[in-house]
Amino acid sequence: MGENDIYRIRPEHTHGGGLQICDDGSDGTIQKLGFFGVAPTVQRANANQAKLEDSAQLAQVIVLVNELREALVEKGLIKGST
């Protein structure tokens, strides 16, 4: 497969033990994933994804919820709107 080719997963590509869609990229390949026709993107990683403490303030919760929403929209798992 070429770098920009799309691989579609069908039932014949799965097995009883599950399906690993992307590996850890330790071999130097860039792993991208997208759903429902959106352009595949790399895994997001930033400080907005940090685990919240029990004493988290509303502003921290809003930041985390917005980051989760952005990640889901980016991957095509929810439609989102502006």
MIFI-766366 format. One record per residue (C-alpha): chain; y, x, z; residue number from 0. Coordinates in Angstrom, 2 decimals. Layout:
N
unit;py;px;pz;pos
A;Y;X;Z;NUM
...
END
This chain:
82
unit;py;px;pz;pos
A;0.00;0.00;0.00;0
A;3.53;1.12;-0.71;1
A;6.26;1.42;1.91;2
A;7.85;-1.90;0.92;3
A;4.67;-3.86;0.20;4
A;3.95;-6.91;2.34;5
A;0.47;-7.29;3.79;6
A;-0.54;-10.89;4.44;7
A;-3.05;-11.52;7.22;8
A;-5.69;-14.08;6.36;9
A;-8.69;-15.28;8.40;10
A;-10.95;-12.73;6.70;11
A;-8.77;-9.96;8.16;12
A;-9.39;-10.96;11.77;13
A;-12.37;-10.49;14.08;14
A;-13.61;-11.77;17.44;15
A;-12.00;-8.91;19.38;16
A;-8.53;-9.81;18.16;17
A;-6.10;-8.31;15.70;18
A;-3.72;-5.41;16.17;19
A;-0.81;-5.96;13.84;20
A;1.17;-2.76;14.48;21
A;-0.03;0.41;16.13;22
A;2.09;2.67;18.32;23
A;3.48;4.67;15.39;24
A;2.25;7.93;16.91;25
A;1.26;9.14;13.46;26
A;4.92;9.11;12.44;27
A;4.83;5.90;10.43;28
A;7.57;3.36;10.97;29
A;6.11;0.07;12.14;30
A;7.90;-3.10;11.01;31
A;7.05;-6.75;11.54;32
A;8.53;-10.02;10.27;33
A;7.48;-13.67;10.10;34
A;8.30;-16.68;7.92;35
A;9.88;-14.70;5.10;36
A;12.40;-12.64;7.08;37
A;12.71;-8.94;6.31;38
A;10.38;-6.91;8.56;39
A;12.19;-4.92;11.25;40
A;11.26;-2.25;13.78;41
A;10.66;-3.11;17.44;42
A;13.89;-3.60;19.34;43
A;14.57;-1.41;22.36;44
A;17.75;-1.41;24.42;45
A;19.05;-1.79;27.96;46
A;19.47;-5.56;27.57;47
A;15.69;-5.89;27.83;48
A;15.45;-4.44;31.33;49
A;13.55;-6.37;33.98;50
A;15.85;-8.38;36.23;51
A;15.80;-8.09;40.00;52
A;15.39;-11.20;42.15;53
A;19.10;-10.95;42.98;54
A;20.17;-11.03;39.31;55
A;23.49;-12.64;38.59;56
A;23.95;-15.40;36.01;57
A;25.69;-12.98;33.62;58
A;22.62;-10.69;33.65;59
A;20.32;-13.63;32.95;60
A;22.53;-14.71;30.03;61
A;22.44;-11.18;28.56;62
A;18.63;-11.11;28.76;63
A;18.24;-14.60;27.28;64
A;20.58;-13.70;24.42;65
A;18.61;-10.50;23.73;66
A;15.32;-12.42;23.69;67
A;16.85;-15.01;21.35;68
A;18.15;-12.30;19.00;69
A;14.73;-10.63;18.91;70
A;12.98;-13.93;18.10;71
A;15.49;-14.80;15.36;72
A;15.28;-11.27;13.91;73
A;11.50;-11.53;13.62;74
A;11.67;-15.03;12.17;75
A;9.85;-16.67;15.10;76
A;12.72;-19.09;15.73;77
A;15.34;-20.23;13.25;78
A;18.43;-19.78;15.37;79
A;21.92;-20.83;14.33;80
A;25.40;-19.44;14.60;81
END
